[in-house]
Amino acid sequence: MTEKGGIVVLDSQVLVRDTDFSRLALTWEQLAQLMGEQGDATTPAKLRQLAEKTRRAELNIAFCGHFSAGKSTMINTLLGVSLLPSNPIPTSANVVKIRGGEKAARVYTMNGDVVTFDPDTEMEKLKQFAVDGDTVESVEVSYPGTLLDEHSSLLDTPGIDSTDAAHKIATESALHLADVVIYMMDYNHVQAEENFNFTKTLKDRGKPVYLVVNMIDKHIDFELDFESYKESVEEAFATWNIHPDGIFYTSLAEPDHPENQYVELKQKLLSLIAGREELVAKSVRSAAEHLIEEHVQAVKASHAQTRQELENKLDSLNVADVDSRDAHAVAAALEQAQAIMQSLGNRTAEARAQMEKELGVLLDNARLTYYSTSEAAASYLESRKPGFKMGFLFAGKKTEEERQRREEALLAEFREKVAGNLDFHFKELMSKQLQAYELRDEDYHARVHATEIVITGEFLAKHIKDGAASREYVMNYCTDVASAIKLEYRRAGLAFIEEVTARLATNMQAESASQQERLDVLREMAAVHGQLASFTASEENTRERLQAIMREGEQES
């Protein structure tokens, strides 16, 4: 508690922070459970480790670098006690964690055993375990009186230049739990590409990274002044778009070296430890985000074999002018093919309807009766009345001749009008139907032009009806004859339309078969893309679900 103006106030900030960290830890455990339910065998364990660290609000400062960079010696110097081996050979296959607190040294084995040592008298035994990456899971040392407290620790990681896969796994595990990374480099190997790649990975994860260029006592000033050397280091990292949170130049061999920033490095560590809670709060969130993405990648990996099989299937499917791997192109081609198939199914009926419509328009617009036609019809009808008679002498013969003349006159009138106003246009219309649907048949054209609707006396006679020979009757008679003529042309036209339709249907069947084959392949492609899309959606849904849980946990904190 604290005293302000004589009033004692309970300092509840720590309690609030503890509650915040506990809630976050529960959120990480919830995420771990969901990830485990999805078959992820690796990431949940990391999240549970993160939850344990979060609950303790523990600050982890990881020391990384090459074997020759002097990490262990630097840590021993900073601590003021020799807890780590400093031989210039790869010694530690495991991450060694050193923290403040009561003296203890523990080795956690793969089978769950814990071996305890006295860090003052039995550290050589501990070192033997530290090089055993096959049976040892982790090594922890707690020691009082250093710059560390029980909530702060330094992590000594295997060299990043190790070719041992176990070393790389150990380093990765440390970085997963690290809140800050101190990346140490030998003076002579600063611009090694491996340094740039590793530090860029750390910065991309959102980790605070401080670079330590060690062994600067190797610098020869007359070759290059030290300021120019420092500029070259900073420029090299900037070229890789790497912007470290700080760079320190140190020498443990020559503590009095004028450019030695060992003291500044130690002060930075002390300030980091002092700001532990804020650093840890930010770091664990960033780590959780990274683990969510790592889990999504694990989900993707679980889909990888099936995805590859589906992609191989796409490569085996071929449709002209369509890239089987392009989902949008496949969807567009499928839509087009379906439209074409529907069109083909309707095309024959639509063609028939169109041809019949054009024939109907032609017949409706063909004018076959004029004034002259009505006059000829009136004269013809008069000759057909009972009692019609011409003259007295040879009346029978003259009457028959007059009837014949009037009939011929009406026949000539209708034949002329049909020839000029209907027959020519009819044959032209029927001839073009094949061409309109890209069909060829010379015999068809010959038969169209050979079409003849014969108008005979019998044809005229059978349309005479009983009744008075009024003007209205004459007009109706002419209309009946014209309609009867058009009916004959309609019958002939429909026969030709039926023929064209049958030819068109045959062609449509062949085209439909080809189009159906294309459609079937496109549907198969689309189905494969649908399966691939479902994997992508599942992966994205996984990410969104986990991020939502994380956001909810952060809001509660």
Beta strands, then each sheet from edge to edge (+ up, - down):
strand 1: 2-4
strand 2: 7-9
strand 3: 59-65
strand 4: 96-99
strand 5: 104-109
strand 6: 114-117
strand 7: 136-142
strand 8: 152-156
strand 9: 180-186
strand 10: 209-214
strand 11: 246-249
sheet 1: 1+ 2-
sheet 2: 6+ 5- 7+ 4+ 8- 3- 9- 10- 11-
end
